[in-house]
Amino acid sequence: MYTAPPGSAPARFCRSEVDTVNTRQLPGLAEFTEQAHAWLAGTAVPRAATTWGDGDDSVAVFENWTAAEERRHTDRIRAYEQVKFDAGWGALTWPAEYGGRSLPMSYALAFRRAEEEYDVPRRTEMFSVTQQLVAPTIEQWGTGEQRERYVRAMLRADLIACQLFSETEAGSDLAAVRTRANRNTDSTWTLNGHKVWTSGARVADLGVAVCRTDPAAPKHAGLTVFLVPMDAPGVTVRPIRQMTGGSSFNEVYLDDVVLDDGLRLGPVGKGWPVALTVLAAERLDGAGLGLANADQAVELARNLGREPTELERDRVADLVTRSYVQRIAGMRVAAAVVAGRDPGPEASVGKLLATDTMARTSEVVRLLLGRELTADSGRWGTYAWTEHVLGAPGYRIAGGTDEVQHNIIAERVLGLPKEPRP
């Protein structure tokens, strides 16, 4: 198991050694993978084959952590990410100016596959949001000062970001947000509004907020994006209690929050394309959702303590087949990224398959466990499934609703006309 060093995480290699990694000739993929395994083996122990009945049996879709637990887990993951970054294995596809190695995406994917074989901290959603969504958006839309201040810090996980997008009355229509940002005479801005479903707001350093700056303009043209320090006066975070019992989401109130114009991301009134940059990256993370729990449900069938019925075997086989289809969809997303294409339709198919896998995992578990699902018998790997069954439907909304994914496929694959915007 990876153990974070005490205090702040020191670099395992000095800066000059990392620079050597950044500037040397591109290694072959096989050599690179061998090097990755060598570094990982010196940092963490190999992930041993799991034994049914040992360890944590959590299969929660959304973690059920207290604020202190969320902070503790976040700090542990952050420490590992910093060690990885300083050793030259963090921002692999980024240029050297951001601490990267300018490697092709295929190398980053190879490192992820190698990393899965070792017992390192499992990244929570906040780290993919920060490193894969927000940092690239700031690199594309930010000023030189913003890129210098935030991008490297986010890639190293020195700063954690959250999305302040959704609102109670906007639903899936991001352009319908009502949070207002009014420009003051001293070139500052005052924000007022209410955001919901914000993951990680309790531990985030910055929030990326979509605000309305021109109510008279067409709704897609009157938006501006801001980087909101989550400890700024007027920012209030309130956890939302879910039916799973956890509070992994939050609502965030912005009451007369005054921001310097230097925290504006992108031009005034151009918030819609800035937000789309974030959302395009968000779609790439959907294809692998739910697969670990599907595999755990198959293990449950093997460890029932009785022989599964013919119907149960049929449902488990169906789940296995569908999980393989989802994995193939994930490979297609990765192939599109490696080829430099926008995997919009592929990512949408992957997201739809993921939510379907989650739902079918719930069906299989209900069939296998019966009353043990709702009445805690104390037997390992049984009652814990309540958190999956109650949490899985949420992913039909999170990360882009099923309806949005269907629209993307209809327009970009089937060629159906896009509905005109009001």
BAMARMAR-80065 format. One record per residue (C-alpha): x, y, z. Coordinates in steps of 0.2 Angstrom, whole numbers, plus 5000, padded with zeros to 4 digits. Example, Ala and Ser with C-alpha at 12.3 -4.5 7.8 and 13.67 -1.06 7.14 Angstrom:
2
506249785039506849955036
This chain:
422
500050005000500650184996501050275012501150465010502650545018502450655033502050835031502050895013502550775000504350794995504950764977505650584974506850664961507650834961507050964948508650934937508150744936506450784930507050904917508150764910506550654909505650794900507050834887507750654883507250564867505550494866505650314873504750174864503050124872503649954878505250044886504150174894502950054901504449954909505050124916503350154923503249984932504950014939504450184947502850114953503649964961504750084971503250184976501850064980501649874982500749774968498949764970498649584977497249474970495749524981495049384993493249384995492849435013494449535016494549725017493249855014491649795005491149965000490349974982489650154985489350254969489450414979490550414994489750425011491150525020491050655033491950825030493450765040493550605031493350685014494750805018495850665025495550555009495850714998497550755006498150575005497750574986498550744984500150684992500250534980499850654965501250774970502550634972502050564955502150744947503850784954504450614947503950654930502450544929501050664932500750774917501350664904500550744889500850924894502351024889503851044900503351224905501951144915503051004922502550884908503450774895502550814879502150634877500750564866499050514874499450334871500850344884499750424897498550284894499950154896500450234912498650224919498550034914500150004923499550114938498050004940499149854945499849944961499049994977499050184975497650304982496150294971495750464964494150544968493150644955493950804961495650754954494950714936493950874937495450974942496750894931495750844916494350974915494851134923496751144920496551124901495151254901496251384909497651334898496551374883495551524889496651594903497751744903499651724904499551764922498151634925499051504916500651534926499751534942498451394941498851264927500451184935499751204952498251104947499150974937500250944953498650944964499251094974497551164970495951074969494451144958492551114958491251154945489951284949488851254935487151174939485751274947484051224954482951304940484151274925484051084925485151024911485051184902486751264907486351424897484851454908485851494924485351644934486851674945487251854941488951944940488852134940490352234935490852374948491652544944493352484951493352334938492852214951491352094950490052054962489251884961487551834968486751664965486551484970487351324963486951144966487550964964489351024967490550884970492050914982491551094986492051065004493851024999494051134984495151284983494351364967492651344959492351374941490751474940489651514925488751674928487551784918488351954915487152024902485251974905484752074889485751964878485251794871485551674884487051584876487851754873487651834890488751724900490451744908491551624918492451664934493751574945492951584963494051564978493051444989493651535005493051704998491851805009490151775004490451594998489451465009489451275006488051165012488150985010486550895001486050745010485650604997484550454999486150345001486450435017488050525011488350705006489550694992488650844983488451014990487451174986488551334986487851504989488651664982488051814992488951974987490551884982491752024976493051964963494452054955494352054936495951944935494851804941493751814925494151664914493951714895493151864887491551944894490051864886491051714880490651604894489651474884491151414874492251414889490951304898490851194883492751164884492451094902491050994897491850914882493250854893492050794906491250674893492850574891492850504909491150424907491550254898492350164913491050214926490350064936491449924929492249894946490549864954489949754939491549644942491149644961489349584957490049444947491149394962489649404973488749274962490349164964490249184983488449164987488649014998487348924987487248874969486449014958484848974949484748964931483949134930485249214941486649134930485849204915485749384922487549374928488149314911487149464903488049584915489749514910489349524892488749704893490249754904491449694890490449794877490749944888492549914889492649904870491750074870493050144882494450084870493550174855493550334866495450314870495850274851494950434846495950534858497550454853497150504835496850684840494950674836493550734847492650574853491050664856489850524850491050384856491050464873489150484873488950294869490150254883489250354895487550274891488350104892489050144909487350204916486550044909487949934917487550024934485749984932485949804927487249784941485849834953484649714946485849574947486249614965484449624970484049454962485549374971485349444988483449464991483149525008484949535013485049685002483949785014484149695030485949695037486349515041488149565045488849455031490249535021489849605004487949605006487149755014488549865007487649854990486249974996487450114993487650064974485750024972485250194979486750294971486750214953485250314946486150474950487350444935485950454923486050644927487850664932489150704919487750744906486050664906485550514896484450634885485950744881486950594876485550534865485450704857487350704853487250534845485650584835486450744828488250684825488050504820486250494813486350674806484650724813484450914813484851014829483351094838483551284835483951384851482651504857
